[in-house]
Amino acid sequence: MMTDLSSALMICLPELILAVGAMLVLMLGAFGGERSTGAATMFSGAALIAGAFAAALGPHGTLFAGAFHMDQLAAYSKVAIYVASAFAVVMGYGWMNRSNERKFEYPVLILLATLGMSMMVSAGDLISLYISIELQSLALYILAAFQRDDARASEAGLKYFVLGALSSGILLYGISLVYGFAGSMGFTQIAHAIAAGGANHGVVFGLVFLICGVAFKASAAPFHMWTPDVYEGAPTPVVAFVAAAPKLAAMVLFVRTLSMGFFGAHEQWAQVLLVIAVISFVVGAFGGLMQRDVKRLLAYSSIANIGYALLGIAAGTQLGVQAMLVFMVLYMIDVTGFFACLLALARNGRPITQISDLSGLKGSKPGIALAITALSLSVLGMPPFSGFWAKFYVFKSAFDAGLWQIAIAGLVASVVAAFYYLRMIKIMWFDASPAPVDGSPSEARWIAFACALFSFPVVLIALHFLDQSAGLAAASLGLH
Amino acid sequence: MSPQTLVTILVFAPLLGAIVAGLFGRRIGHVPSMAVTTGLLFLSCLIAWINFVANFNGAPKFLVELLPFIQIGDFQSTWSIRVDTLSSVMLVVVTSVSALVHLYSWGYMAEDDSKPRFFAYLSLFTFAMLALVTANDFMQLFFGWEGVGLASYLLIGFWFKKPTANAAAIKAFVVNRVGDFGFALGIMTVFWMFHTIRFDQLFPLIPSMLNKGWDFAGQHWSALDLAGALLFVGAMGKSAQFFLHTWLPDAMEGPTPVSALIHAATMVTAGVYMVCLLSPIYEHAPVARDIVIMIGAITSLFAATVGLAQNDIKRVIAYSTCSQLGYMFIAAGVGAYQAGMFHLFTHAFFKALLFLGAGSVIHAMHHEQDMRAMGALRKKIPVTWAVMMIGTIAITGLGIPEIMGHGLGFAGFYSKDGILEAAYKAGLSNPTANFGFLVGLAVAGLTAFYSWRLIFMTFEGKPKWGAHPHDDHAGHHAQIESHSEPDTHGHDDHGHGHGHTPHESPWVMLVPLLVLSVGAIAAGFVFAPYFIGEDHDAFWRGAIFVSANNHVLNEMELPAWVTWSPLAVSVLGLLVACYFYLLKPELPPRIAAQKGPIWTFLYNKWFFDEIYDFIFVKGAKLLGDLFWKVGDQKLIDGLGPNGFARASLEGGKRVAKVQTGYVYHYAFVMLLGVLGLLSYGIWLAS
């Protein structure tokens, strides 16, 4: 469909806001130096919020010869991503203040990564897919190594970058194969080609590479190896950002690519995704058992949860996509809350990272202990917390699609994973405290409380709206 | 007030008392809680007698339906109060004995610190018992059944600091579980057959179910017999019949008023009451009735023989109770339900009298229960002696038959002879009933012997209490009743320890004894014509069903030996007791010292506790150990939760080991993943 320039710009207004905003903040920082970090942060936050409003209220349409889709799915994802990014900006600012590393680049990089994600969820052909992924990834690599003088952070960033480059190579290779066999880059045209010629080996070959490349970004096993190291090494607010919004972006990218471009090969990619899903939640569940670092633990937790979310995509139904969207948003809230709790905890100025450091938290920080408890219960899927509803939706859609063996495997894995959440709760509430804990920064505390409150009881009210908008979003793909 | 309102008050007054004393006893104090419970019980008792007299004068039976209880499909249960002759008799028995026991406890429990709790339990028991006897369906019957069981448990273990009391309480509860299991199965059988559990609905249906049953192992089994037998298992548990009797002697660990109320007069007779209430079923279940006779006869013989060799005054009476309950079941089994109820009625008076009298003796002896340490108490506690004599004459059934129409004697005479005569008549056509008759006759002699033995050892002969060494007390602790704090009690609080003169009990204890004495003397003489005599049809008015070919109560010319032999064996028992305990008092200790096989067998109660301990307690422990250590810990836990947990940890270690930190390892895993997925995808596509 053809659109004139002005309406085209209106359709991609959120991205424009972020892009222009990022450049403005960069200018601000370049001229204002470190002193302008506060202003840069505020401006970035405002840009993200404005982008969220633009995405929610703006017009829908397809632009640039099908390379950019703005539909309900994109709008839903963008709002979630922008809000999560805004939280990351706020948390990052507080953290930078405390560690005396005020750098105006932080919000700029967040904005750029968000722009990449925003384009990921709108990508309508393989080129825009690749560019958006790279835009997001490059920003994240830098963010991961943000503490340049910290060896672990540098190591994390480097590992992330090297492995990310490898995955980008795999991705590009897959794209080139698909282009070669399907004869087009656009999802619609690829879909036509598959409909006409069937899912031949060449397309499937390329598609598997493509899936592997995106699975790396979503940190699904067996492409998850970077996750624990990066989570452990990177600064906590960066991890809070990496753990939430990019996951949703990657999942939406998955959904859009696979169902718009490759629905003819559904049988094949669904099976491949199921294998990835099963490996993910098994690795996530078992890998977390031996961890002593909270952030590593959460890395495994996120691997497992990506596995569950993939079940919804593999189901290949509208209900499955809807379940995945609800699941991801609820998970993002939980994980943001978790990292906010970690940010709120420090002992003698050093952030708490070990699980054993949490012992006796109920005495020194009952509020945070309560929040971690609620979030843990939520992530492990205890009713009536939000995580339960998330898992319930996903497993239900898997059951409905006839994937009951996989769903049961997922349930078993989540029982195993319950151990490490429960152990954390046990350590906080029943073990003795070794030493007093520092006072917690207000912004992290409030984000933690808000997320914990959302996991229960707010979710009971919010779920209705969330479910409804996720339903609309899922419907825009035209699945059944 | 209408009779309906009155009986509602009757039933709920004890509950109110229990609530007030139980929940607020600490706040309102000892005397008010005692006064409230006792006062409400006397109110209940008054109403029960009013109701009984009205019923006696021909007031119609009625049913008060209060609230729905459980209503699922055909399973309809309603909280209700059923008043007919049967329940009226029980109401009188329960409330009268209970009221007197409440009163008696003022004196007996005077030194106890937990009086409100004690009185609350007593009242709670009374309420449960009243709910039981007024039930109109099996569910409420079961509620009352369990309610009295609970109260019994609480009261046996009232002195909960005594390990033996706790053990006895648990034993009573567990043994009753066995009976209750049978009872529940019986209720299920009845519901399965009739699709109703309401008595007034199911009794008319019984004639249509006579042939219902099933063929198994080449025989036709009657469903009514099955139901009757299963329900009787419940009665066996509650009424301490053979095999399930072991809890009753141990229940004597409870305070003596409890023994009198629960373990003599009321709760233990619930089984008899149930069999009589379900006479429409048992009349059509000949096999079940034969079982009832057999168990009843064996119980009465067994308990009587054991009673011969016991030295604890309360245990003798406990075995006597067990034996008398056997009598009642013989009566019910031969079809003389009225005689069974009559014996229940008279027995309540004289057995409560004997127990409370024994309590008075124990009180006088400062909580000494061993009869070997008593003797020559007649002069010291004359009133107690007199009432114990009355009770003993009543229980041994002394009386002269065939004068003044019905003969002349104390209460037990009428009811016991009524049972024996009925058993004889039934025995003319039923060999099992004949067995019941012969055993009953023999037991009459044994009863006389051990009852008089008790009297002689306690009240006659030489005093053995004056020089009773102090230390010896401790040696008897297993059998001896002592209050919640045995170490201090009777030494500091009591003000007089051992070696002092026994003293008569206060009036608050003697008055109930005197009232019960009147019952023990006159209950038989006054009520015999109505319960079992020529007026029984007019008295019962259908509350007990008797089939057309059941003639055991009808007038019939009996051979003279049948009429006179009970008296003969009773006198024989008395004479033998005289010989052993009055004329040659040195003989019994010598027999005991020899530890002959018969004496050992009887003294150890036929070794029932040992056998049960070996088979059930040790066996269950062994089985439990097997299931626990092998089945649960090794198999289920080992392969299930623990094994899975171990495997999970191993898996966790593996996953963690793969995570080396080297980028090339990571890349390698990624490429392996790509390779694997690619192979899988291509395999799927081809």
Boltz contact constraints between the chains, C-beta under 6 A:
constraints:
  - contact:
      token1: [A, 159]
      token2: [B, 663]
      max_distance: 6.0
  - contact:
      token1: [A, 162]
      token2: [B, 663]
      max_distance: 6.0
  - contact:
      token1: [A, 163]
      token2: [B, 666]
      max_distance: 6.0
  - contact:
      token1: [A, 166]
      token2: [B, 667]
      max_distance: 6.0
  - contact:
      token1: [A, 199]
      token2: [B, 685]
      max_distance: 6.0
  - contact:
      token1: [A, 201]
      token2: [B, 685]
      max_distance: 6.0
  - contact:
      token1: [A, 204]
      token2: [B, 681]
      max_distance: 6.0
  - contact:
      token1: [A, 204]
      token2: [B, 685]
      max_distance: 6.0
  - contact:
      token1: [A, 208]
      token2: [B, 677]
      max_distance: 6.0
  - contact:
      token1: [A, 208]
      token2: [B, 678]
      max_distance: 6.0
  - contact:
      token1: [A, 208]
      token2: [B, 681]
      max_distance: 6.0
  - contact:
      token1: [A, 212]
      token2: [B, 674]
      max_distance: 6.0
  - contact:
      token1: [A, 222]
      token2: [B, 669]
      max_distance: 6.0
  - contact:
      token1: [A, 222]
      token2: [B, 673]
      max_distance: 6.0
  - contact:
      token1: [A, 223]
      token2: [B, 670]
      max_distance: 6.0
  - contact:
      token1: [A, 223]
      token2: [B, 673]
      max_distance: 6.0
  - contact:
      token1: [A, 225]
      token2: [B, 666]
      max_distance: 6.0
  - contact:
      token1: [A, 225]
      token2: [B, 669]
      max_distance: 6.0
  - contact:
      token1: [A, 228]
      token2: [B, 659]
      max_distance: 6.0
  - contact:
      token1: [A, 268]
      token2: [B, 681]
      max_distance: 6.0
  - contact:
      token1: [A, 268]
      token2: [B, 684]
      max_distance: 6.0
  - contact:
      token1: [A, 268]
      token2: [B, 685]
      max_distance: 6.0
  - contact:
      token1: [A, 271]
      token2: [B, 684]
      max_distance: 6.0
  - contact:
      token1: [A, 272]
      token2: [B, 677]
      max_distance: 6.0
  - contact:
      token1: [A, 272]
      token2: [B, 681]
      max_distance: 6.0
  - contact:
      token1: [A, 283]
      token2: [B, 655]
      max_distance: 6.0
  - contact:
      token1: [A, 286]
      token2: [B, 651]
      max_distance: 6.0
  - contact:
      token1: [A, 286]
      token2: [B, 652]
      max_distance: 6.0
  - contact:
      token1: [A, 286]
      token2: [B, 655]
      max_distance: 6.0
  - contact:
      token1: [A, 287]
      token2: [B, 655]
      max_distance: 6.0
  - contact:
      token1: [A, 289]
      token2: [B, 648]
      max_distance: 6.0
  - contact:
      token1: [A, 289]
      token2: [B, 649]
      max_distance: 6.0
  - contact:
      token1: [A, 289]
      token2: [B, 652]
      max_distance: 6.0
  - contact:
      token1: [A, 290]
      token2: [B, 652]
      max_distance: 6.0
  - contact:
      token1: [A, 290]
      token2: [B, 653]
      max_distance: 6.0
  - contact:
      token1: [A, 290]
      token2: [B, 656]
      max_distance: 6.0
  - contact:
      token1: [A, 416]
      token2: [B, 648]
      max_distance: 6.0
